[in-house]
Amino acid sequence: GESPLPDCELSTISSVTNHLQSASFPIHGTTIDQSQNFSTPLEMWTHLLSSPTKRAWYDRTSHYYDDEIPPTVDGMLGGLAAISPRDLAASRDFLHAAKEATQGRGGGGDDDAEWRYCCDCGAGIGRGSKELLLP
């Protein structure tokens, strides 16, 4: 049948799947209740976004966030509100390496002047920003 996904999303899913497969990552999955197995991300999203599955999926998700977890950072992160010192150290090492790789390219003489701004692209809830990037 025809996929319920727009062409741009099909293209993205296909690209991500190809990348993961080329890096030898196993590609498979299951529904949260383990009632359905999927061999590809496309198969999973096609199933989840088809009617009536789509409505049930959103209803379960809404119920989970409305009724089953507390409205806190810890609830949102499933009990993982604290960030590991090892994660912070690895992020700090990455930032230092990035700074070294770009030194002298900012046009200013003072190293700090070249690194006054940052962008946290982790797509998370901000634990890294809070512990690493904010003074």
PEDAZI-V65808 format. One record per pair of residues at least 4 apart in sequence whose C-alpha atoms are under 7 Angstrom apart, sorted by sequence separation. I is the first residue (numbers start at 1). GAP is how many residues later the second one is. If there is no record, write none. Layout:
# PEDAZI-V65808
i gap
I GAP
I GAP
This chain:
# PEDAZI-V65808
i gap
5 4
6 4
7 4
8 4
9 4
10 4
11 4
12 4
13 4
14 4
15 4
16 4
17 4
18 4
19 4
20 4
21 4
30 4
31 4
39 4
40 4
41 4
42 4
43 4
44 4
45 4
46 4
49 4
50 4
51 4
52 4
53 4
54 4
55 4
56 4
57 4
58 4
59 4
60 4
61 4
62 4
63 4
64 4
65 4
71 4
72 4
73 4
74 4
75 4
77 4
83 4
84 4
85 4
86 4
87 4
88 4
89 4
90 4
91 4
92 4
93 4
94 4
95 4
96 4
97 4
98 4
99 4
110 4
111 4
112 4
126 4
127 4
128 4
129 4
130 4
5 5
20 5
21 5
31 5
38 5
48 5
49 5
64 5
70 5
71 5
74 5
108 5
129 5
30 6
31 6
38 6
48 6
69 6
74 6
108 6
30 7
74 7
29 8
30 8
73 8
106 8
29 9
48 9
120 9
28 10
29 10
28 11
27 12
28 12
27 13
13 28
13 29
88 40
5 41
4 42
3 43
83 44
88 44
4 45
4 46
